[in-house]
Amino acid sequence: MNKQQLITQIQSQGLRLVEQDIGAAGRKGGAGPSDHKAVTIDGTTVMVPIYTGSAARSPYRVQLDAGSNRAMLHRGGEAIAPVSFPSQPRFYSLSTAEGIPYWKIALLHSQDVLATTVLQTCMRYRDSATVCQFCAIEKSLEADRTIARKTPDQLAEVAEAAMRLDGVKHLVMTTGTPHTRDRGAAYLTECAQAVKQRVNLPIQAQCEPPDDFIWFDRLRTAGVDSLGMHLEAITPAVRAKIMPGKAEVPLDYYFQAFETAVKVFGWGQVSTYLLAGLGDSLDALVEGCDRLIQLGVYPFVVPFVPISHTPLAHHPAPSSDFMVAVYQAVGTLLRQAGMSSTAIKAGCAKCGACSALSTFE
């Protein structure tokens, strides 16, 4: 089994840890990647489901080798490969003057990515008629693992420490959707401006398409380097079933927003998340990715992970065969277009740890 296949399989099936405290702490709940932990396999760091029901049933497990104290990946009784885990970042030990731990403000994703949800609440989350069925954005808030609103000054303070102490290379700022027509773009603009005044760290901002596309120019002026607007699903019927509130924003409006945003941020600097396994067919995903790529948008295809305590907690993850078929087709489209995750200045697709897509480019 090659590395592509192995990564694809463990991201679909998850991983059991015999020793739970190996490496940096994983994530439970939150805006995503949720119920994951960073694992390095043959030099590639990926985010793998650890705290899900499917992970508890996974044929893959990691345990410390008694003789060498190395972590080893096993399938059944066979040792497959040595693995390692990024260590706990040093900035996690610090707190603000108000006593808020830095890790409640932003977290390390993969090896060198700082990520934060600037507003940890969403206008759709507490209404069963509008909530995205896969979302756990407020679970970490309920568990006191984060704070509801990160101030621009707090984010700048943590970004400076994470860059200085742990060498983070870029920052991802996402948000729950507030009750404002700008869909969070205004607050992301404030946050980006504060961070860039403190450190020269590439930033991706993520939000729904705002009511006025002038917000793209304002985000760019504030220091945002790349933009994410996440579809999650691309078939209208799947969108209506899985995310009824968000589906009220038509696909056509998303594509108008994508086209305008590419003019502001540049070809390949706008991306979208697509969660494979929610119900979109292989053909629908590939056709949607083709349309996005032609517009200059990077389609970051990620296997759906059923997150605990959400309506889709028992929805099956996509098979690794399905994911390989998607990756191969989309990878071909990316190569033909000359689009690469490595060229993205900041963001989830640049990090790539939640998907094996970059290995198929």
C-alpha positions as CSV (number, residue, x, y, z in Angstrom):
1,M,0.0,0.0,0.0
2,N,1.4,3.4,-1.0
3,K,1.3,6.6,1.1
4,Q,-1.6,8.0,-0.9
5,Q,-3.8,5.0,-0.2
6,L,-2.8,4.8,3.4
7,I,-3.6,8.4,4.1
8,T,-6.9,8.1,2.3
9,Q,-7.8,5.0,4.3
10,I,-7.0,6.4,7.7
11,Q,-8.8,9.7,7.0
12,S,-11.9,7.8,6.0
13,Q,-11.8,5.1,8.7
14,G,-10.1,7.0,11.5
15,L,-7.4,5.8,13.9
16,R,-7.4,4.2,17.4
17,L,-4.8,5.4,19.8
18,V,-3.7,2.9,22.5
19,E,-1.9,5.8,24.4
20,Q,-4.3,8.8,24.2
21,D,-1.7,11.4,25.4
22,I,0.7,11.0,22.5
23,G,1.8,14.4,21.0
24,A,-0.2,17.6,20.9
25,A,-3.8,17.5,22.1
26,G,-6.4,16.8,19.5
27,R,-9.6,18.7,18.9
28,K,-13.1,17.7,20.1
29,G,-16.0,19.7,18.8
30,G,-15.6,23.2,17.2
31,A,-15.7,24.5,13.7
32,G,-13.4,21.9,12.2
33,P,-11.4,19.8,11.7
34,S,-13.2,18.3,14.7
35,D,-12.5,15.1,16.6
36,H,-9.1,15.0,14.9
37,K,-5.5,14.8,15.8
38,A,-2.4,15.6,13.7
39,V,-0.3,12.5,12.7
40,T,2.9,12.5,10.6
41,I,3.4,9.5,8.3
42,D,6.5,9.3,6.1
43,G,7.1,13.0,6.4
44,T,3.5,14.1,5.6
45,T,1.4,15.5,8.4
46,V,-2.3,14.8,8.2
47,M,-5.4,15.4,10.4
48,V,-7.0,12.1,11.2
49,P,-10.3,11.3,13.0
50,I,-9.5,10.0,16.5
51,Y,-12.5,10.8,18.7
52,T,-15.3,9.6,16.5
53,G,-17.4,6.4,16.6
54,S,-16.0,5.2,13.3
55,A,-12.4,5.8,14.6
56,A,-13.2,3.5,17.6
57,R,-14.0,0.7,15.1
58,S,-11.1,1.4,12.7
59,P,-8.8,-1.4,11.8
60,Y,-5.9,1.0,12.2
61,R,-4.3,1.7,15.5
62,V,-1.2,3.4,16.9
63,Q,0.7,2.3,19.9
64,L,4.1,2.9,21.4
65,D,6.6,0.2,20.6
66,A,7.9,-1.1,24.0
67,G,11.4,-1.7,22.7
68,S,12.1,1.7,21.1
69,N,9.3,3.9,22.5
70,R,8.5,4.8,18.9
71,A,4.9,5.1,17.8
72,M,3.9,2.5,15.3
73,L,0.9,2.3,13.0
74,H,-0.7,-1.2,13.0
75,R,-3.5,-2.8,10.9
76,G,-4.6,-6.0,12.6
77,G,-1.5,-7.7,13.8
78,E,0.7,-6.1,11.2
79,A,3.0,-3.2,11.9
80,I,2.7,-0.9,8.9
81,A,4.9,2.2,9.4
82,P,6.4,4.3,12.1
83,V,4.4,7.5,12.8
84,S,5.0,10.6,14.9
85,F,2.9,13.4,16.4
86,P,3.6,17.1,16.5
87,S,4.5,18.1,20.0
88,Q,2.4,20.4,22.1
89,P,3.1,24.0,20.9
90,R,4.8,26.3,23.3
91,F,2.3,29.1,22.9
92,Y,-0.3,26.9,24.6
93,S,1.3,27.5,27.9
94,L,0.7,31.3,27.8
95,S,-2.3,33.4,28.8
96,T,-3.6,36.9,28.2
97,A,-3.5,39.6,30.8
98,E,-7.1,38.7,31.6
99,G,-6.1,35.1,32.3
100,I,-7.5,33.5,29.0
101,P,-5.2,30.7,27.8
102,Y,-3.9,31.3,24.3
103,W,-5.2,27.8,23.3
104,K,-8.8,29.1,23.9
105,I,-8.1,31.8,21.3
106,A,-6.3,29.9,18.5
107,L,-5.1,26.4,17.9
108,L,-2.2,24.7,16.1
109,H,-3.5,22.7,13.1
110,S,-1.2,20.2,11.4
111,Q,2.5,21.3,12.1
112,D,2.6,25.0,11.3
113,V,-0.9,26.4,10.8
114,L,-2.6,28.7,13.4
115,A,-6.4,28.5,13.2
116,T,-9.2,30.3,15.0
117,T,-12.9,30.8,14.9
118,V,-13.3,34.5,15.6
119,L,-17.0,34.1,16.4
120,Q,-17.8,30.7,17.9
121,T,-21.6,31.1,17.6
122,C,-23.8,30.8,14.5
123,M,-27.2,32.2,13.7
124,R,-28.3,28.9,12.3
125,Y,-26.9,26.5,14.9
126,R,-29.6,26.4,17.6
127,D,-32.5,26.0,15.2
128,S,-33.2,22.5,13.9
129,A,-34.8,23.9,10.8
130,T,-31.6,25.7,9.8
131,V,-28.6,24.0,11.4
132,C,-26.0,22.3,9.3
133,Q,-26.3,18.7,10.2
134,F,-22.5,18.1,10.4
135,C,-21.6,21.1,12.4
136,A,-20.2,21.2,16.0
137,I,-19.2,24.8,16.1
138,E,-20.7,25.5,19.6
139,K,-19.7,22.2,21.2
140,S,-16.3,23.4,22.2
141,L,-17.8,26.6,23.5
142,E,-20.2,24.6,25.7
143,A,-17.3,22.5,27.0
144,D,-15.3,25.7,27.9
145,R,-12.5,24.9,25.5
146,T,-12.8,28.3,23.7
147,I,-14.4,31.7,24.1
148,A,-17.3,33.0,22.1
149,R,-15.6,36.1,20.6
150,K,-11.9,36.5,20.1
151,T,-11.0,40.2,20.0
152,P,-8.7,41.6,17.3
153,D,-6.0,42.4,20.0
154,Q,-6.2,38.9,21.4
155,L,-5.7,37.3,18.0
156,A,-2.8,39.6,17.2
157,E,-1.2,38.7,20.6
158,V,-1.5,35.0,20.1
159,A,-0.4,35.1,16.4
160,E,2.8,36.9,17.4
161,A,3.5,34.3,20.1
162,A,2.7,31.3,17.9
163,M,4.9,32.7,15.1
164,R,7.8,33.5,17.5
165,L,7.7,30.4,19.6
166,D,6.4,27.7,17.3
167,G,7.2,28.9,13.8
168,V,3.6,29.0,12.4
169,K,3.6,29.8,8.7
170,H,0.0,31.0,8.1
171,L,-3.3,31.8,9.9
172,V,-6.8,30.6,9.1
173,M,-9.6,32.8,10.5
174,T,-13.1,31.3,10.1
175,T,-16.3,32.4,11.7
176,G,-19.8,31.3,12.6
177,T,-22.4,33.2,10.6
178,P,-23.7,36.2,12.6
179,H,-27.0,38.0,12.2
180,T,-25.5,40.6,9.9
181,R,-25.7,41.0,6.2
182,D,-21.9,41.0,5.8
183,R,-21.9,37.4,7.1
184,G,-19.0,38.0,9.4
185,A,-16.8,39.7,6.8
186,A,-16.8,43.0,8.7
187,Y,-15.4,41.4,11.9
188,L,-12.9,39.3,10.0
189,T,-11.7,42.6,8.4
190,E,-11.1,44.1,11.9
191,C,-9.3,40.9,13.1
192,A,-7.0,40.7,10.0
193,Q,-6.0,44.3,10.3
194,A,-5.0,43.9,13.9
195,V,-2.9,40.8,13.2
196,K,-1.1,42.4,10.2
197,Q,-0.3,45.4,12.3
198,R,1.5,43.1,14.7
199,V,3.1,40.4,12.5
200,N,3.6,39.7,8.8
201,L,1.7,36.4,8.8
202,P,-0.3,35.2,5.7
203,I,-4.0,35.1,6.4
204,Q,-7.0,33.2,5.0
205,A,-10.4,34.5,6.0
206,Q,-13.4,32.2,5.7
207,C,-17.1,33.3,5.6
208,E,-20.3,32.9,3.6
209,P,-20.7,35.2,0.7
210,P,-21.6,38.7,2.0
211,D,-24.5,40.8,0.8
212,D,-22.2,43.3,-0.8
213,F,-19.1,42.1,-2.6
214,I,-17.2,45.3,-1.7
215,W,-16.3,43.3,1.4
216,F,-13.8,41.4,-0.7
217,D,-11.9,44.6,-1.4
218,R,-12.1,45.5,2.3
219,L,-10.8,42.2,3.4
220,R,-7.9,42.4,1.0
221,T,-7.0,45.9,2.1
222,A,-7.1,44.8,5.7
223,G,-4.4,42.2,4.9
224,V,-6.3,39.0,4.0
225,D,-4.2,37.1,1.5
226,S,-6.7,34.4,0.4
227,L,-10.4,33.8,0.9
228,G,-12.5,30.7,1.6
229,M,-16.2,30.4,1.0
230,H,-17.3,26.9,1.7
231,L,-20.0,25.1,-0.2
232,E,-19.6,21.8,1.7
233,A,-22.1,20.1,-0.8
234,I,-22.8,21.0,-4.4
235,T,-26.0,19.2,-5.3
236,P,-29.1,21.3,-4.5
237,A,-31.1,18.4,-3.0
238,V,-28.1,17.4,-0.8
239,R,-27.6,21.0,0.3
240,A,-31.3,21.4,1.3
241,K,-31.3,18.2,3.3
242,I,-27.9,18.5,5.0
243,M,-27.7,22.3,5.6
244,P,-31.2,23.7,5.2
245,G,-30.4,27.2,6.4
246,K,-27.2,27.7,4.4
247,A,-28.9,26.2,1.3
248,E,-31.1,29.3,1.3
249,V,-28.1,31.0,-0.2
250,P,-28.4,29.8,-3.8
251,L,-25.5,28.1,-5.7
252,D,-25.7,30.8,-8.3
253,Y,-25.0,33.5,-5.7
254,Y,-22.0,31.5,-4.4
255,F,-20.6,31.3,-8.0
256,Q,-21.1,35.1,-8.5
257,A,-19.2,35.6,-5.3
258,F,-16.4,33.2,-6.4
259,E,-16.0,35.0,-9.7
260,T,-15.8,38.4,-8.0
261,A,-13.5,37.3,-5.3
262,V,-11.0,35.8,-7.8
263,K,-10.8,39.2,-9.4
264,V,-9.8,40.7,-6.0
265,F,-7.6,37.9,-4.5
266,G,-6.2,36.4,-7.7
267,W,-6.5,33.2,-9.6
268,G,-6.0,30.2,-7.3
269,Q,-6.3,32.3,-4.1
270,V,-9.9,31.7,-3.5
271,S,-11.0,28.2,-2.2
272,T,-14.0,26.2,-1.1
273,Y,-14.5,23.2,1.1
274,L,-16.4,20.2,-0.4
275,L,-17.3,17.4,2.1
276,A,-17.3,14.2,0.1
277,G,-19.7,11.6,1.5
278,L,-22.7,13.8,2.3
279,G,-24.6,12.6,-0.7
280,D,-23.1,14.2,-3.7
281,S,-22.3,11.7,-6.4
282,L,-18.8,11.2,-7.9
283,D,-20.0,12.9,-11.1
284,A,-21.5,15.8,-9.3
285,L,-18.4,16.4,-7.3
286,V,-16.1,16.3,-10.3
287,E,-18.3,18.4,-12.4
288,G,-18.6,21.0,-9.6
289,C,-14.8,21.0,-9.2
290,D,-14.3,21.5,-12.9
291,R,-16.6,24.5,-12.8
292,L,-14.8,26.0,-9.8
293,I,-11.3,25.4,-11.2
294,Q,-12.3,27.1,-14.5
295,L,-13.3,30.2,-12.4
296,G,-9.9,30.1,-10.6
297,V,-11.2,28.6,-7.3
298,Y,-9.4,25.8,-5.6
299,P,-11.9,23.0,-4.7
300,F,-10.6,21.5,-1.4
301,V,-12.2,18.1,-1.3
302,V,-12.2,16.5,2.1
303,P,-13.8,13.2,3.4
304,F,-16.8,13.8,5.6
305,V,-16.1,12.9,9.2
306,P,-19.1,12.0,11.4
307,I,-18.7,14.2,14.5
308,S,-20.0,13.1,17.9
309,H,-23.2,14.7,19.2
310,T,-24.3,16.1,15.8
311,P,-27.3,14.9,13.8
312,L,-24.9,13.2,11.4
313,A,-22.9,11.4,14.1
314,H,-23.9,8.0,12.7
315,H,-23.7,8.9,9.1
316,P,-21.1,6.7,7.4
317,A,-17.8,8.3,6.3
318,P,-17.1,7.9,2.6
319,S,-15.2,4.8,1.5
320,S,-11.5,5.1,0.7
321,D,-12.3,3.8,-2.8
322,F,-14.7,6.6,-3.4
323,M,-12.2,9.2,-2.1
324,V,-9.5,7.9,-4.4
325,A,-11.8,8.1,-7.4
326,V,-12.6,11.7,-6.5
327,Y,-9.0,12.6,-5.8
328,Q,-7.8,11.1,-9.1
329,A,-10.4,13.0,-11.1
330,V,-10.0,16.3,-9.4
331,G,-6.2,16.0,-9.3
332,T,-6.2,15.6,-13.1
333,L,-8.3,18.8,-13.4
334,L,-6.0,20.7,-11.2
335,R,-2.9,19.6,-13.2
336,Q,-4.5,20.5,-16.5
337,A,-5.3,23.9,-15.1
338,G,-1.9,24.4,-13.6
339,M,-3.5,25.0,-10.2
340,S,-1.7,23.8,-7.0
341,S,-2.2,24.0,-3.3
342,T,1.4,25.0,-2.8
343,A,0.7,28.3,-4.6
344,I,-2.0,29.3,-2.2
345,K,-0.8,32.0,0.2
346,A,-2.7,30.8,3.3
347,G,-5.6,28.5,4.3
348,C,-6.9,25.0,4.6
349,A,-6.1,24.0,1.0
350,K,-2.5,25.2,1.5
351,C,-2.2,23.2,4.7
352,G,-3.9,20.2,3.0
353,A,-3.8,18.1,6.1
354,C,-7.5,17.2,6.2
355,S,-7.4,15.7,2.7
356,A,-5.1,13.6,0.5
357,L,-5.9,15.7,-2.6
358,S,-2.6,17.5,-2.7
359,T,-0.8,14.2,-3.2
360,F,-2.9,13.6,-6.4
361,E,-2.1,17.1,-7.9
